[in-house]
Amino acid sequence: MRRSWSVFDLAGREKSIGELEAEAAAAGFWDDPASAQRKMQELGKLQSTVGGWRGLQAQVADLLELTELAMETDDESLAEELTAETDAVANRLVRAEMELTLSGPYDDRPAILTIHSGAGGTDSHDWVEMLTGMYAGWAMSDGRPVQVLDTAYGDEAGLRTSTMEIGGEHAFGYLNAEVGVHRLVRMSPFDPARRRQTSFARVEVLPAAVGEDSEVEIRPEDVKMDFFRSSGPGGQNVQKVASAVRLTHVPSGIVVSCQTERSQHQNRDYAMRILRARLLARQEEERERELSTLRGERVSAEWGNQIRSYVLHPYKSVKDHRTDHQTGNTDAVLAGEIDGFIEAYLVSKLGEGG
């Protein structure tokens, strides 16, 4: 049973820490290793959260004492130290406030991120490939594991779709900020006249089903498996053996495929990971009727629906239309420097009450 608290309820969290510590000390706690491990993970997260906020409280108390001392002694030499301490506390507070938004039941899980091409033809396929590189760059720069699970090539260039799994701390919580339509404006490299082209791609993010997730049950008899040959750019077959895998979950009608690896077995494993994530999202939707909490409102990848615009011509700018966060360093963003956009979105959600 999931515990529930207000995000600011430190006392409630400390009470839960005490309860979990008592459970862990009781005889027979490790008789059910899977349950014990989940509780120890929950305990560790609670201790980290409470420790961080109590540490911030102590830092603020020290800052107040330093301020009072500077006022009483009229010592201007303390001004520089006071300014530095104030900036440090402010930065830590912003980070702590942002992390308060990452308290959802799936926020600490790996994320399965899929990018779908939208309006824009070949340019939209190229845009999917560019976004794939952007998210892979973000993951690797932060030391996060990233694994491409599936790709479907465009007819001339780029990718129609791309699916990857990104791990690390709060991967789903952070990347859920990226759900929506991303718009690219540039001089098309595929147009002989070099005219300006607008293209779109839709980003979907799902929490990965972890281990033998009790919330996701897949019976072998409910899954239909087909094999086909992997295809490369232009639609040509890249293998003589039918190693690509398509899984159909008959009860739900969900279909997933994977053709990244040369091994049927590996492609089947990847496809099952995607299927489990989609079933987890489906079950959450059925329980709560709030699909937006997991994957955002599904919208068409075209004009008027974009959450962010990437303009490379006639000027350079990346702007998030939800938060107005903006930068002119488009090269850095496309290389993976998107933390500013993610953090601005998370802080804005905190302001809305999460």
C-alpha positions in Angstrom: 0.0 0.0 0.0 1.5 3.3 -1.0 2.0 6.0 1.6 0.7 9.4 0.9 1.7 12.7 2.4 1.8 16.4 1.6 5.0 17.2 -0.1 6.0 19.5 2.8 5.0 17.0 5.6 8.4 16.3 7.0 6.9 15.1 10.3 4.8 12.5 8.4 7.9 11.4 6.5 9.9 11.1 9.8 7.1 9.0 11.2 7.2 6.7 8.2 10.9 6.4 8.6 10.4 5.2 12.2 7.8 2.7 11.1 10.0 1.3 8.3 13.0 1.1 10.6 10.9 -0.9 13.1 9.7 -3.2 10.4 13.3 -3.8 9.2 14.4 -4.6 12.7 11.6 -7.2 13.3 12.2 -10.9 13.0 11.3 -12.4 9.7 11.6 -9.1 7.8 13.8 -10.8 5.1 11.6 -13.8 4.8 10.1 -12.1 1.7 13.2 -10.7 0.0 11.3 -8.8 -2.7 9.0 -7.0 -0.2 11.9 -6.3 2.1 14.0 -4.8 -0.7 11.2 -2.5 -1.8 10.7 -1.3 1.8 14.4 -0.7 2.2 14.5 1.3 -1.0 11.5 3.3 0.2 13.3 3.9 3.5 16.5 5.1 1.8 14.5 7.6 -0.3 12.7 8.9 2.7 15.9 9.3 4.7 17.5 11.1 1.8 14.5 13.5 1.4 14.2 14.3 5.1 18.0 14.6 5.5 18.1 17.1 2.6 15.4 19.3 4.0 16.6 19.2 7.6 20.1 20.1 6.3 18.5 23.1 4.4 16.8 24.2 7.6 20.1 24.1 9.5 21.8 26.1 6.7 19.1 28.7 6.8 19.4 28.9 10.6 23.2 29.5 10.3 22.5 32.2 7.7 20.1 34.0 10.0 22.7 33.9 12.8 25.4 35.3 10.4 23.0 38.1 9.3 22.2 39.1 12.9 26.0 39.1 13.7 26.7 41.4 10.7 23.9 43.8 11.7 25.0 43.9 15.4 28.7 44.4 14.7 28.2 46.5 11.5 31.0 44.5 10.1 31.2 45.0 6.3 33.7 42.3 5.9 30.9 39.8 6.5 29.0 41.1 3.6 30.8 39.0 1.0 30.4 35.8 3.0 26.8 36.6 3.7 26.1 37.1 -0.1 27.8 33.8 -1.0 25.9 31.9 1.7 22.6 33.5 0.6 23.2 32.5 -3.0 24.1 28.9 -1.9 20.9 28.6 0.1 18.8 30.0 -2.7 20.2 27.6 -5.2 19.7 24.7 -2.9 16.2 25.7 -2.2 15.3 25.9 -5.9 16.7 22.5 -6.4 14.8 21.1 -3.3 11.6 22.7 -4.5 12.0 21.2 -7.9 12.6 17.7 -6.4 9.3 18.0 -4.5 7.5 17.6 -7.8 9.2 14.2 -8.2 7.1 12.4 -5.6 4.8 10.5 -8.0 4.6 6.7 -7.7 6.6 6.2 -10.9 8.9 9.2 -10.9 11.9 7.2 -9.6 11.7 4.6 -12.4 13.6 4.4 -15.7 11.8 6.1 -18.6 10.9 4.6 -21.9 10.9 7.5 -24.3 9.5 7.2 -27.8 9.7 9.9 -30.5 7.2 9.8 -33.3 7.6 11.8 -36.6 4.8 14.2 -37.4 4.0 16.7 -40.1 7.0 17.7 -42.3 7.8 14.6 -44.4 11.5 13.7 -44.7 12.5 16.7 -42.5 10.3 15.3 -39.7 12.1 12.0 -39.9 15.4 13.8 -39.7 14.0 15.7 -36.7 13.2 12.4 -34.9 16.9 11.4 -35.4 18.1 14.8 -34.0 15.9 14.5 -31.0 17.1 10.9 -30.4 20.6 12.3 -30.3 19.6 15.1 -28.0 18.0 12.8 -25.3 20.9 10.4 -25.6 23.3 13.3 -25.1 21.3 14.5 -22.0 21.5 11.0 -20.5 25.2 10.4 -21.1 26.2 13.8 -19.9 24.5 13.0 -16.6 26.0 9.5 -16.4 22.7 7.8 -17.0 22.4 4.5 -18.8 20.7 4.7 -22.2 19.7 1.9 -24.5 18.0 2.1 -27.9 15.2 -0.4 -27.9 13.7 0.2 -31.4 14.1 2.3 -34.5 12.0 2.6 -37.7 13.8 4.3 -40.5 12.3 6.9 -42.8 12.1 6.3 -46.5 14.8 8.7 -47.5 16.6 9.7 -44.3 16.1 9.9 -40.5 13.7 7.9 -38.4 10.0 7.5 -38.4 10.1 6.5 -34.7 12.7 5.9 -32.1 12.4 4.2 -28.7 15.0 4.2 -26.0 15.2 3.4 -22.3 16.9 5.9 -20.0 17.8 5.1 -16.4 19.3 6.9 -13.4 17.7 8.8 -10.5 14.2 10.0 -11.2 14.5 9.4 -14.9 10.8 9.2 -15.6 10.1 12.2 -13.2 12.5 14.4 -15.2 11.7 13.2 -18.7 8.0 13.4 -18.2 8.6 17.2 -18.6 9.4 16.5 -22.3 6.1 14.9 -23.2 4.4 16.7 -26.1 5.1 18.1 -29.6 8.5 19.6 -30.5 8.7 21.9 -33.5 11.7 22.5 -35.7 12.2 25.5 -38.1 15.2 25.5 -40.3 16.5 25.6 -43.9 15.7 22.1 -45.2 18.8 20.1 -46.2 16.4 17.9 -48.3 15.0 20.8 -50.4 17.1 21.6 -53.5 15.8 25.2 -53.2 16.9 25.4 -49.6 13.6 26.8 -48.5 12.6 27.1 -44.9 10.8 24.1 -43.5 8.8 23.5 -40.3 8.6 19.9 -39.0 7.2 18.3 -36.0 7.8 15.3 -33.7 5.8 14.0 -30.7 7.6 12.8 -27.6 6.0 10.1 -25.4 7.4 9.0 -22.1 6.4 6.0 -20.1 7.6 4.6 -16.8 9.4 1.3 -17.2 7.9 -1.7 -15.5 10.5 -2.7 -13.0 11.5 -6.4 -12.5 8.6 -8.7 -12.0 6.2 -5.7 -11.5 3.2 -7.0 -9.6 1.0 -4.4 -11.4 1.8 -5.9 -14.8 0.8 -9.5 -15.5 1.3 -10.8 -19.0 0.1 -14.3 -19.7 2.1 -16.1 -22.5 -1.1 -17.2 -24.2 -2.2 -13.5 -24.4 0.7 -12.5 -26.6 1.0 -13.2 -30.3 4.5 -13.0 -31.7 5.5 -12.5 -35.3 8.9 -12.3 -36.9 10.0 -10.1 -39.9 13.1 -8.9 -41.5 14.7 -5.7 -40.2 14.7 -2.8 -42.5 17.1 0.1 -43.0 17.0 3.5 -44.6 14.9 3.5 -47.8 13.0 0.4 -46.6 15.6 -2.1 -47.8 16.0 -5.3 -45.8 19.2 -5.3 -43.9 19.1 -9.0 -42.9 18.4 -12.2 -44.6 17.0 -13.8 -41.4 13.7 -12.6 -39.9 15.1 -11.4 -36.6 12.7 -8.4 -36.0 9.9 -9.1 -33.5 6.3 -7.8 -33.4 4.3 -8.6 -30.2 0.5 -8.2 -30.1 -1.1 -8.2 -26.7 -4.5 -9.7 -27.7 -6.6 -8.6 -24.7 -5.6 -4.9 -25.0 -4.8 -4.7 -28.7 -1.4 -3.1 -28.0 1.2 -3.8 -30.7 4.9 -3.2 -30.2 7.9 -4.1 -32.4 11.6 -4.2 -32.2 14.2 -4.6 -34.9 17.3 -3.0 -33.3 19.3 -6.2 -32.7 20.3 -9.1 -34.9 19.1 -11.6 -32.4 15.4 -12.6 -32.3 15.8 -13.3 -28.5 17.2 -9.8 -27.8 14.6 -8.1 -29.9 11.8 -10.1 -28.1 13.2 -9.0 -24.7 13.3 -5.4 -25.8 9.7 -5.6 -27.2 8.5 -7.1 -24.0 10.0 -4.2 -22.0 8.1 -1.8 -24.2 4.9 -3.8 -23.9 5.1 -4.0 -20.1 5.6 -0.2 -19.9 2.6 0.4 -22.2 0.4 -2.0 -20.2 1.5 -0.3 -16.9 0.4 3.0 -18.4 -2.9 1.5 -19.6 -3.6 0.0 -16.2 -2.9 3.3 -14.5 -5.3 5.0 -16.9 -8.0 2.5 -16.2 -7.6 3.0 -12.4 -7.4 6.7 -12.3 -8.6 7.9 -15.7 -5.8 10.4 -15.7 -3.5 9.4 -18.6 -1.8 12.8 -18.5 -0.1 11.8 -15.2 1.9 9.2 -17.0 2.3 10.2 -20.7 0.7 13.6 -21.1 -2.3 14.4 -23.2 -2.0 12.7 -26.6 -2.1 15.4 -29.3 -1.4 15.6 -33.0 2.1 16.4 -34.0 1.3 19.5 -36.1 0.7 23.3 -35.9 -0.7 24.7 -32.7 0.2 21.9 -30.4 3.9 22.3 -29.8 5.3 22.6 -26.3 8.7 23.8 -27.5 10.1 25.4 -30.7 13.6 25.0 -32.0 14.4 27.7 -34.5 17.6 27.4 -36.5 16.7 29.9 -39.3 16.4 32.9 -39.7 17.7 33.3 -36.1 18.6 30.7 -33.4 16.4 30.1 -30.4 14.9 27.3 -28.4 11.8 28.4 -26.5 9.4 26.4 -24.2 5.9 27.7 -24.7 4.7 26.4 -21.3 7.3 28.2 -19.2 8.8 30.8 -21.6 12.2 29.5 -20.7 14.4 30.3 -23.7 18.0 30.2 -24.9 19.9 31.1 -28.1 22.4 28.3 -27.8 20.7 25.9 -30.0 23.8 23.7 -30.6 24.1 23.1 -26.9 20.4 22.2 -26.5 20.5 19.7 -29.4 23.7 18.2 -27.9 21.6 17.4 -24.7 21.8 20.5 -22.5 18.1 20.6 -21.6 18.2 20.7 -17.8 17.2 24.3 -17.8 14.0 23.5 -19.7 13.2 20.5 -17.5 13.8 22.4 -14.3 11.7 25.4 -15.4 8.8 23.1 -16.2 9.1 21.2 -12.8 9.2 24.4 -10.9 6.2 25.7 -12.8 4.2 22.6 -11.9 5.1 23.1 -8.3 3.6 26.6 -8.5 0.4 25.1 -9.9 0.2 22.7 -6.9 1.9 19.8 -8.7 
